[in-house]
Amino acid sequence: MELLFLVLFSLHILKTEALVGSHWCYYSQTREHPDCEDPRHWYLREVTCNGNKQSPINIVTRNAIYDNSLKPLNFEGYDVKGSSKWNLENNGHTVKVILNTSPKIGGGGLGRKYKAIEFHLHWGTEGVSQYQPGSEHSIDGEKQAMELHIVHIRDDVSDITEAKKNADGVAVLAFFIKVQGENKNFASLINELKNIKYKGQTAQMEALALSSLLPPKEELGRYYRYEGSLTTPDCHEGVIWTIFEKPIELSISQISRFSTVHFEGKNSTFMAENFRPAQSLNKRKVYWSSASMLLPPAKVLMLALMLTYILSSLFH
């Protein structure tokens, strides 16, 4: 009996050590690290990753609920170029930019103001004939090449750890990135990728106005809103997601540059397909902004005039 107990206890210790020794990863890393915890098994490390409000999701537009309160967001300081440099980091999972200034968002159905603390990206991989998409969210099953996440926390807390203590502590703005023409506004960021090729490397670049990386402000009234989670462990739930319809545009050569960085050190796997698959919506609702339903007044007037002209022509 004592021998059986020792055997079982030893197996428990080995299993615990294996779990602690392993690390979470993406599917694209499992060939190099078959023992790492891919997205299907993140819940073994963080039970929250098996929760009911997980992100990302596939947005089914016919099921989205129109919400009149979802007006265009207010962007404060997004058009200001800070004096402090931006800090770039290869954290072994993505390219992350830490913001020294604190642009803020408010309105748009948010109950309070949120300050931006960092942004990062998710992307796919270059296929044989075309670029394989790597956005985390999708709309009606359609994904894009990349996805940009700007992470915000409540403006009355000091860091994301404190923000997580609140049910509405974190708000993330998500922008799809599609293959199109070259985007010169991303040039300085992309040029720094060569300096953060390996995990743990950092670099600095001249700060930009955050709005310069995004679609024009007048295009940002159309978006989806839902309650979700962070898309990496610890998969913290309590994140207010805003997914914009209008994508950012980058050229295929610019997008491909992101896959020149590595997950780890020299000779390790190139960082690609660093996205989490879509999670179940469960009982959550996805809401659609009012700007997606209502035409600008000028267009409404034009349509009314055209309709009046057509009707008068029919009766004469």
N, C-alpha and C positions, 0 to 999 in steps of 0.2 A: 504493500500500500504506500509506504514511504517512497519507494522507488518510482511508482506511478505518479505520485505527487510532484517529485523532483523533475520528472520528464515533462509533465504538463506545465509546471512553473517555468522551466527553461524555454519551452516553446512559446509561452506568453511573452517572456523577456525578448526573445528573438523577433517575434512579430512586432512588438513595440519598438524595438530598435530599428527594424526595417522601415516602419512607418515614419519614425522621427528622421531617419537618415535619408528618406526619399524626399523629393521636392515636387511641387506642382509644376505642370508644364502644359504645352499645347501638343496636339496630335503630331505636328511636324517635328517634334523633338523626340518622339518615342523610338525612332530608329536608332538614334545615338544613345538614348537613355531609356531602355525598355522597362526599367523599374520606376520611372517617374509617374506621378499621378496625373493622367490626362483628364480633360474636362469631365469625362464620365465618372471619374473617381474623386473629384475634388471634395465631395462630401465626406470622404474618409479622413480628410485633414480638417475640414471646416464643415460642421453639420449644417450651418446656415446655407451652404451651397445647395442644399436639398430642400430649401424653403418653398413657399407658395407664391412668392413675389420676386422671382428671379429675372434677371436680364442677361442678354438681349431677348427681344421677341420679334416675331414676324407680324407686321401690322396688316391686318385685313381691312382694306378701306371700306368695304360695304358694311362692316360691323362697327366702324368708328362712330362715336356719338358726337353730334354737333353741340358745342358748349359756347354759349354766347359770351361767357366771361373771359374767354381766351383771346383777349385783344393782343396786338403787337407788344412785345416786351420793351421795357425801357432799358437802354444800354447806357450806363454811366462810366465814363473813362475809357471806353473801348476805342475811342478815336484819339487817345492821348499816347504819345510815344514817351515812355518813361526814360529817366536819365540813367538808371541802373541797368547793367547788362542782363540779358537772359541767361540762365544756367541750363544747359542741356545735359541730359544723362541717359546712358544706356543702362537700364536697370535689370537687364537679362530677360525682359519680357516685351519691352517696347522702347520707343524713343520718347522721352518725357522732357517737357520744358517747364521749369519752375518759374513762376511769375513773382517778381519783386514788388511790383505795384499791385493794386487790388481793384481792377475794374469790377463794376457791380451790375447786377441785373435786378429788375423788379417789375411789378405789374404782370400782365400776361397770365392772370390767374394765380400767381404766386402769393402766398400770404405774407411775405416779408421780403427784405432785400438779401441778396446773396453776393459774396465776393469771390472772384476767381482766384484760385491758388496755383493751378497748373493745367497744362493740356498735354495730351498724348494721342497716339494714333494706333490704328489696327489696319492690317493690310493682307493681301493675298500672296499670289506668286505668279511668276511669268510662265505661262503654259507654252505648248508647242505652237499653236496658231494665234492665241490671244491671251491677255492677262486674266488669270483666274481671280474672281472677286474675293475680297477679304473684309468687307464691312461686317459689323456684328449684327446690326438691325437690318431688316429687309422690309420692303413694302410689296404686298401681294406676291411674296416669294421671290421678288427681284432684289438682288444684292448689287452693290457697287464695288469699285476697286478698293476703296479705303473708307475709313471712318475716323473723323476727328472728334475727340471728346474734350470739352472744356469743363473742368471740375470746379464747382463752387461750393462754398460752405456758408452757413448763416453768418451775417455780418456782425453778430454779437458774440461769436465764439472765436477762440484763438487758433485752433488747428482742427484737422479732420478727426482726430481722436475725440476731442470734445464735441464736435459736430455729430458724431455717431451716437451720442447719448440722447439725441433728440429724434423724434419720429420724422421731422421735416428738416433734418440737419444738413442734408446734401442735395444739391441740384446740379444736374449735368446737362449741358447743351451738346447735342450730337448733330454733326454735319456729314452727309455723305460726300465722298470725293469720287468724281467720275473721270474717265479718260477723255481728255479733250485737248485743247491747245496748251502751250506753255504758259505757266503762271509766274510772272517775274516776282511777284510778292513773296513767293516761297523760296526764291533763289538763295538768299543768305542762310536760311535754315537748312536747306538741302546741302549746301556747300560745307556745312559743319559736320555732316554725317561721317566724313572721313576721319574726324578726330574723336569719334565715339564708336569706333568699330567693334570694340569688345566690352563685355560686361564690366560695369564699374567705372568705365571711363566717363569723364565729364569734359565739357567745353563751355565757352561763353561766346555770345554773339551780341551785336548791337540790338537793343530792344526795338520792337516795332509797335505800331499801333495795332492792337489785337484785331480791330475791325478790318485791317488791310488783308488779313488772311481769309476773311469771310465773304460771302456774297453781299451785294449791296443791301443796305439797311431796309430799303423799300421792298426787298424780296423776302424779308424775314417774318412776314405776317402769317405765313402759311406753315403750320406745324402740327404735330401730334403730341399728346401729353398722356403719360401714364405713370403709375407708381411701380418702382422696380428696385433693383439692387445694383451694387457694383458688379462689374463683369469679370473680376478676378478675385481669387480668395483674399479676404475672408467672405466675399459675396454679401457684404453687409446690406440688409434690406432697410428701406427708409430713404430711398433716393427718388427725387422727382425728376423724371426724364422729359426732355423736350427735344423732339426729333424734327428737324426742319426739312421741308420738301425740296427746297432749292439747293442743289449740290454745289460744292466747290469744284473747280475744274483744274486739273493738272495734266501735263503731257505724260505719255507712257514712259518716256525716258526719266522724267522726274519721279514718277511713282516707283519705277524699278530701282532707283537709287536707295530706297529704304531697305531693300533686301540685300544691300552690300554690307550691312552691319551684322554682327553675329550674336547668337543667344549667349555664348560664353566667350572663351578665349580664342587664341589663334587655332585654326584648323577645326573649330567647332562648327556646328550647323549654322548656315545663314539664317537670319531672322526672317521668317516668312510664315504666312498663315497663322498669325498670332491673334486669332479671334476665337471667341467662345461661340459654340452653336446656339441657335435659337432655343429658348426655354418655353415651357408651357405657360400660356396666359392664365390658366386656371379660372378663377371667378372675377378676375380684374376686368376693368373697362378701359378702352382706349378712347380718348377724346380728341376732337378735331377743332382747330381754331376757327373763330368767327371769320377771319380773313379768308379762309378757304371757301367760305360759303357766300360771302358778300362781295359784289363788285365795287370798285372805286366809284364815287359819285359821278365823275366825268364819263365813265363807261356806261353807267346806268342812264345818264342823260342822252348819250349818243344812241343807245339802243331804243330809248323811248321815241326819239326823233325819227329814227329809221322805221320803227313800227308804225308811227303816225303817217309817215310818207307812203309806206306800202299799203296801209288800209285806205288812205285817201285815193290812191291810184286804182284800187280795186273797185271803188264805188263811183268812179268817173269814167 
